[in-house]
């Protein structure tokens, strides 16, 4: 006869598990994603109907009028009295939950934690909580878990994958020096296979966070040579810098990066990371900072626009030709947009004039940037269609501009 195993289902707080120490071989958990969803409020809709239908069968589960919310581990500024207190509450309570997992795991037991969040603040709180719990991250895997057609993904920088972090209950090394940790993280990011697997944009950054936690989490404490303890904020800042450097090289196929301005690199990275979505200011600022652009100095100038607490990077279709032509200083991207707008209106002579006067007509970097931006955008993007149309006549255009220069040279 086959042995039938009947599972035991209990309701309890994640911060006070009703099990003895060293009890489980494995724990699998998918904790709340910071401030993404207030699950208890969402559950109220189902709770009132379940209470009416089966409340008499499980009175201990339906003793309150609505779902209890005060101890729910989410970052809710309204409930907790501001963003700072909400972040502190989430980090403290999540740490307690992870400490409970550590307590009930057998020595060398395994825990799998599923997490994703597009903001670094969401990751910062989770990483600090995890590392303070005593669990040691030993592996991480990005897995596509989200539907690309879901409403949340429409016109937003929503993620497509979640990170599965594998942890063990084991001894950690006492102290790691940040310089050594950074070196190993850089090697892991530059030698990983995630890029070849087609992981891109925010998902690539989030996947690299998983790799960094594996290195960082081996130590009870990570310090720099000045004696400062390094926490998740510094770790994530470094990871973003390395990912930015790596992504630029990959997008541009290991060439011309040194020839480009910081603003041009920012534009390419934005299209790769967020495509045409608007993004919360703090996340946009961190991306800009990683490439040496101070967002506060450049928004509402050229292609970067701020709308309340959001930043949007405009494509050529979002700009007016006269505004670009009246600019005192133009970045390569401004010239590219100007050329694309002339191309879209069939003004070939004007397009050639701009390319000749700016010197970009025979500049290989100009066309490679256009190609790189095109490759980051989806097929239905208006900007991509403009870029591809313009690039399809690139060779002929370069010959025509050379011919114009030769004729002018002979006249002189």
C-alpha positions as CSV (number, residue, x, y, z in Angstrom):
1,X,0.0,0.0,0.0
2,X,1.1,3.5,-0.7
3,X,1.8,5.7,2.3
4,X,-0.5,8.7,2.4
5,X,1.0,11.8,3.9
6,X,-1.5,14.3,5.2
7,X,-0.1,17.8,5.5
8,X,-0.7,19.9,8.6
9,X,-1.9,23.5,7.9
10,X,-1.6,26.0,10.7
11,X,-2.3,29.7,11.0
12,X,0.5,31.6,12.9
13,X,2.7,34.6,12.8
14,X,5.9,34.4,10.8
15,X,7.6,36.1,13.7
16,X,6.5,33.4,16.2
17,X,6.5,30.0,14.6
18,X,4.8,27.2,16.7
19,X,7.7,24.8,16.3
20,X,10.8,23.8,18.3
21,X,14.4,24.7,17.4
22,X,16.1,22.7,14.7
23,X,12.9,21.1,13.5
24,X,12.7,21.5,9.7
25,X,15.0,20.2,7.0
26,X,13.8,23.0,4.6
27,X,11.7,26.2,4.6
28,X,10.3,27.8,1.6
29,X,8.8,31.3,1.8
30,X,7.6,34.1,-0.5
31,X,7.5,37.2,1.9
32,X,5.7,40.4,1.1
33,X,7.4,42.6,-1.5
34,X,7.9,45.8,0.6
35,X,5.3,48.3,-0.4
36,X,4.0,46.6,-3.6
37,X,0.7,45.2,-2.2
38,X,-1.2,45.6,1.1
39,X,-2.4,42.0,1.2
40,X,-4.6,42.3,4.3
41,X,-6.6,45.1,2.8
42,X,-7.0,43.1,-0.5
43,X,-8.1,40.0,1.5
44,X,-10.9,41.9,3.2
45,X,-13.0,41.4,0.0
46,X,-12.8,37.6,0.3
47,X,-12.8,37.5,4.2
48,X,-16.3,38.9,4.6
49,X,-17.8,36.3,2.3
50,X,-15.8,33.4,3.7
51,X,-16.8,34.4,7.2
52,X,-20.5,34.2,6.2
53,X,-20.1,30.8,4.5
54,X,-17.6,28.8,6.6
55,X,-17.0,31.1,9.6
56,X,-18.9,28.7,11.9
57,X,-16.6,25.8,10.9
58,X,-13.4,27.8,11.7
59,X,-14.4,30.4,14.3
60,X,-10.8,30.9,15.5
61,X,-9.9,32.1,12.0
62,X,-12.8,34.5,11.6
63,X,-13.0,36.1,15.1
64,X,-12.5,39.7,13.8
65,X,-14.8,41.8,11.6
66,X,-12.1,42.2,9.0
67,X,-8.6,40.8,8.4
68,X,-6.2,41.9,11.2
69,X,-3.7,44.4,9.8
70,X,-1.5,45.9,12.6
71,X,1.2,43.2,12.4
72,X,1.1,42.7,8.6
73,X,4.7,42.9,7.4
74,X,4.4,45.5,4.6
75,X,5.7,49.0,4.3
76,X,2.6,51.2,4.5
77,X,3.4,54.9,5.1
78,X,-0.3,55.6,6.0
79,X,-0.4,52.8,8.6
80,X,3.0,53.4,10.1
81,X,3.2,57.2,10.1
82,X,5.5,58.0,7.2
83,X,7.9,56.4,4.7
84,X,10.9,56.2,7.2
85,X,8.8,54.5,9.9
86,X,7.2,52.2,7.4
87,X,10.7,51.1,6.1
88,X,11.9,50.6,9.7
89,X,8.8,48.5,10.6
90,X,9.2,46.3,7.5
91,X,12.9,45.7,8.0
92,X,12.5,44.9,11.8
93,X,9.6,42.5,11.3
94,X,11.1,40.8,8.3
95,X,14.3,40.3,10.3
96,X,12.3,38.6,13.1
97,X,10.6,36.3,10.5
98,X,14.0,35.4,9.0
99,X,15.4,34.8,12.5
100,X,12.5,32.4,13.2
101,X,13.3,30.5,10.0
102,X,16.9,30.3,11.2
103,X,15.7,29.0,14.6
104,X,13.5,26.2,13.3
105,X,15.9,25.0,10.6
106,X,18.1,22.0,11.3
107,X,21.9,22.6,11.2
108,X,22.9,23.0,7.5
109,X,19.1,23.1,6.7
110,X,18.1,24.9,3.5
111,X,15.8,27.9,3.1
112,X,14.5,29.3,-0.1
113,X,13.3,32.9,-0.1
114,X,11.5,34.3,-3.2
115,X,11.8,38.1,-3.5
116,X,11.5,40.9,-6.1
117,X,11.2,44.6,-6.0
118,X,12.1,47.2,-8.7
119,X,13.3,49.8,-6.2
120,X,16.6,49.6,-4.4
121,X,14.9,50.7,-1.1
122,X,12.8,47.5,-1.2
123,X,15.9,45.4,-1.7
124,X,17.9,47.3,0.9
125,X,15.4,46.5,3.7
126,X,15.2,42.8,2.6
127,X,19.0,42.3,2.4
128,X,19.6,43.9,5.8
129,X,16.9,41.7,7.4
130,X,18.3,38.6,5.8
131,X,21.9,39.2,6.7
132,X,21.1,40.1,10.3
133,X,19.1,36.9,10.7
134,X,22.2,34.6,10.5
135,X,21.1,32.8,7.3
136,X,23.9,32.4,4.7
137,X,22.9,33.0,1.1
138,X,24.6,30.3,-1.0
139,X,22.9,30.6,-4.4
140,X,20.4,32.8,-6.3
141,X,18.4,32.2,-9.5
142,X,16.2,34.6,-11.5
143,X,13.1,32.9,-12.7
144,X,10.4,34.4,-14.9
145,X,7.3,34.4,-12.7
146,X,5.2,37.4,-14.0
147,X,2.8,37.6,-16.9
148,X,4.0,40.2,-19.4
149,X,0.4,41.0,-20.3
150,X,-0.7,41.8,-16.8
151,X,-2.1,45.3,-16.1
152,X,0.8,46.2,-13.8
153,X,3.3,45.8,-16.6
154,X,1.5,48.3,-18.9
155,X,3.4,51.5,-19.4
156,X,5.5,50.8,-16.3
157,X,9.0,49.4,-15.5
158,X,7.5,46.3,-13.9
159,X,9.7,43.3,-13.5
160,X,9.2,40.0,-15.2
161,X,11.2,37.8,-12.8
162,X,11.6,37.0,-9.2
163,X,14.9,36.0,-7.4
164,X,15.0,32.7,-5.6
165,X,17.6,33.1,-2.9
166,X,18.9,29.8,-1.5
167,X,20.2,30.1,2.1
168,X,21.6,27.6,4.6
169,X,21.9,27.5,8.4
170,X,25.7,27.4,8.6
171,X,28.7,29.2,10.1
172,X,29.8,32.5,8.5
173,X,33.3,33.9,8.3
174,X,33.8,36.8,10.8
175,X,35.0,39.7,8.7
176,X,35.1,40.4,5.0
177,X,37.0,43.4,3.6
178,X,34.9,45.5,1.2
179,X,37.7,45.8,-1.4
180,X,37.9,42.0,-1.6
181,X,34.1,41.6,-1.7
182,X,33.8,44.2,-4.5
183,X,36.5,42.5,-6.5
184,X,34.7,39.1,-6.3
185,X,31.3,40.7,-7.1
186,X,32.7,42.4,-10.1
187,X,34.2,39.1,-11.4
188,X,30.8,37.3,-10.9
189,X,28.8,40.0,-12.8
190,X,31.3,40.2,-15.6
191,X,31.5,36.5,-16.0
192,X,27.9,35.5,-15.5
193,X,25.7,33.9,-18.2
194,X,22.6,35.9,-17.5
195,X,23.1,38.3,-20.4
196,X,23.3,35.4,-22.9
197,X,20.1,34.0,-21.4
198,X,18.3,37.2,-22.5
199,X,17.8,38.7,-19.1
200,X,17.9,42.5,-19.5
201,X,16.9,45.8,-18.0
202,X,15.7,45.9,-14.4
203,X,15.6,42.1,-14.3
204,X,19.3,41.9,-15.0
205,X,20.1,44.4,-12.2
206,X,17.9,42.4,-9.8
207,X,19.5,39.1,-10.8
208,X,23.0,40.6,-10.2
209,X,21.8,41.7,-6.7
210,X,21.3,38.0,-6.0
211,X,24.9,37.2,-7.1
212,X,26.2,40.0,-4.8
213,X,24.3,38.8,-1.8
214,X,25.9,35.4,-2.2
215,X,29.3,37.0,-1.8
216,X,28.3,39.6,0.8
217,X,26.4,37.1,3.0
218,X,29.4,34.8,3.6
219,X,30.6,37.2,6.3
220,X,29.1,38.3,9.7
221,X,30.4,41.7,9.0
222,X,31.8,43.5,5.9
223,X,34.1,46.5,6.6
224,X,36.2,49.0,4.7
225,X,39.8,49.8,5.7
226,X,38.5,52.9,7.5
227,X,36.6,50.7,9.9
228,X,33.1,51.5,8.6
229,X,30.6,48.6,8.5
230,X,29.2,48.2,5.1
231,X,25.4,47.7,4.9
232,X,23.0,47.0,2.0
233,X,22.8,50.6,0.8
234,X,26.6,50.7,-0.1
235,X,26.4,47.2,-1.5
236,X,23.5,48.1,-3.9
237,X,25.2,51.3,-4.9
238,X,28.3,49.3,-5.9
239,X,26.2,46.7,-7.7
240,X,24.5,49.4,-9.8
241,X,27.8,50.9,-10.8
242,X,29.2,47.5,-11.9
243,X,26.0,46.6,-13.8
244,X,26.0,50.0,-15.5
245,X,29.5,49.5,-16.7
246,X,28.8,46.0,-17.9
247,X,25.6,46.8,-19.6
248,X,27.0,49.8,-21.5
249,X,29.8,47.5,-22.8
250,X,27.4,44.8,-23.9
251,X,24.8,47.1,-25.4
252,X,27.5,48.9,-27.5
253,X,29.2,45.6,-28.2
254,X,32.4,46.5,-26.3
255,X,33.1,49.6,-28.4
256,X,32.9,53.5,-28.4
257,X,31.8,53.8,-24.8
258,X,34.7,56.0,-24.1
259,X,33.7,58.4,-26.9
260,X,30.2,59.1,-25.5
261,X,29.0,61.7,-23.1
262,X,27.5,60.8,-19.8
263,X,24.1,62.0,-21.0
264,X,24.2,59.7,-24.1
265,X,25.2,56.8,-21.9
266,X,22.3,57.7,-19.6
267,X,19.8,57.7,-22.5
268,X,21.0,54.3,-23.7
269,X,20.9,52.8,-20.2
270,X,17.4,54.3,-19.6
271,X,16.0,52.7,-22.8
272,X,17.7,49.4,-21.8
273,X,16.4,49.5,-18.2
274,X,13.0,51.2,-18.5
275,X,12.3,51.5,-22.2
276,X,9.7,54.3,-22.5
277,X,8.1,54.0,-19.0
278,X,8.1,56.8,-16.5
279,X,10.0,56.0,-13.3
280,X,10.0,57.2,-9.7
281,X,12.5,60.0,-9.2
282,X,14.7,58.2,-6.7
283,X,15.2,55.2,-8.9
284,X,15.9,57.5,-11.9
285,X,18.4,59.5,-9.8
286,X,20.3,56.3,-8.8
287,X,20.6,55.2,-12.4
288,X,21.8,58.6,-13.4
289,X,24.3,58.8,-10.5
290,X,25.8,55.5,-11.6
291,X,26.8,57.0,-14.9
292,X,27.9,60.4,-13.6
293,X,24.8,62.4,-14.4
294,X,23.3,64.7,-11.7
295,X,19.6,64.5,-12.5
296,X,18.7,67.6,-10.5
297,X,20.8,69.6,-12.9
298,X,19.5,68.3,-16.1
299,X,15.7,67.5,-15.7
300,X,13.5,69.7,-17.9
301,X,16.5,70.2,-20.1
302,X,16.6,68.4,-23.5
303,X,15.1,64.9,-23.3
304,X,14.7,64.5,-19.5
305,X,11.4,65.6,-18.0
306,X,10.2,65.6,-14.4
307,X,6.5,65.2,-13.7
308,X,5.9,65.5,-10.0
309,X,7.7,62.5,-8.5
310,X,8.4,60.8,-11.8
311,X,11.0,61.1,-14.5
312,X,10.3,60.4,-18.2
313,X,12.9,60.3,-20.9
314,X,11.4,61.6,-24.1
315,X,11.8,60.0,-27.5
316,X,11.9,62.0,-30.8
317,X,8.2,61.6,-31.2
318,X,7.6,63.4,-27.9
319,X,9.7,66.5,-28.8
320,X,9.2,69.5,-31.0
321,X,11.7,70.1,-33.8
322,X,11.8,73.9,-33.1
323,X,12.7,73.3,-29.5
324,X,15.7,71.1,-30.4
325,X,16.9,73.6,-33.1
326,X,16.8,76.5,-30.6
327,X,19.0,74.7,-28.0
328,X,22.3,76.3,-27.3
329,X,24.1,73.1,-26.5
330,X,23.1,69.8,-28.0
331,X,24.0,66.3,-26.9
332,X,24.4,63.5,-29.5
333,X,20.9,62.3,-28.5
334,X,19.4,65.7,-29.3
335,X,21.0,65.7,-32.7
336,X,19.7,62.1,-33.3
337,X,16.2,63.2,-32.4
338,X,16.5,66.2,-34.6
339,X,17.6,64.0,-37.5
340,X,14.9,61.5,-36.9
341,X,12.2,64.2,-36.9
342,X,13.5,65.5,-40.3
343,X,13.5,61.9,-41.6
344,X,9.9,61.3,-40.5
345,X,8.8,64.4,-42.4
346,X,10.8,63.5,-45.5
347,X,13.1,66.4,-45.2
348,X,16.2,64.7,-46.5
349,X,18.2,67.9,-47.4
350,X,17.6,69.3,-43.9
351,X,18.6,66.0,-42.3
352,X,21.9,66.0,-44.3
353,X,22.5,69.6,-43.4
354,X,22.2,68.8,-39.6
355,X,24.5,65.8,-39.9
356,X,27.1,67.7,-41.8
357,X,27.1,70.8,-39.6
358,X,27.3,68.8,-36.4
359,X,30.0,66.5,-37.8
360,X,27.9,63.4,-37.0
361,X,27.3,62.5,-40.6
362,X,30.4,60.4,-41.0
363,X,30.8,59.5,-37.3
364,X,30.4,55.8,-36.7
365,X,29.6,56.3,-33.0
366,X,26.5,58.3,-34.0
367,X,25.0,55.4,-36.0
368,X,26.1,52.8,-33.5
369,X,24.3,54.6,-30.7
370,X,21.2,54.8,-32.9
371,X,21.5,51.0,-33.5
372,X,22.1,50.3,-29.8
373,X,19.0,52.3,-28.8
374,X,16.9,50.5,-31.4
375,X,18.0,47.1,-30.1
376,X,16.7,48.0,-26.6
377,X,13.2,48.9,-27.7
378,X,10.2,46.6,-28.4
379,X,9.0,46.1,-32.0
380,X,5.9,48.2,-31.6
381,X,7.8,51.3,-30.3
382,X,7.4,54.4,-32.4
383,X,11.0,55.4,-31.6
384,X,12.3,52.0,-32.8
385,X,10.4,52.4,-36.1
386,X,12.0,55.8,-36.7
387,X,15.4,54.5,-35.8
388,X,15.2,51.5,-38.1
389,X,13.8,53.5,-41.0
390,X,16.7,56.0,-40.7
391,X,19.3,53.3,-40.3
392,X,18.1,51.4,-43.3
393,X,19.5,54.2,-45.5
394,X,22.6,54.8,-43.5
395,X,25.2,53.8,-46.2
396,X,23.7,55.9,-48.9
397,X,23.4,58.8,-46.5
398,X,27.1,58.7,-45.6
399,X,28.1,58.6,-49.2
400,X,25.9,61.6,-50.0
401,X,27.4,63.6,-47.1
402,X,30.9,62.7,-48.3
403,X,30.0,63.8,-51.8
404,X,28.7,67.2,-50.5
405,X,32.0,67.7,-48.6
406,X,34.1,66.8,-51.6
407,X,32.2,69.2,-53.8
408,X,32.6,72.0,-51.3
409,X,36.3,71.2,-51.0
410,X,36.8,71.5,-54.7
411,X,35.0,74.8,-54.8
412,X,37.3,76.2,-52.1
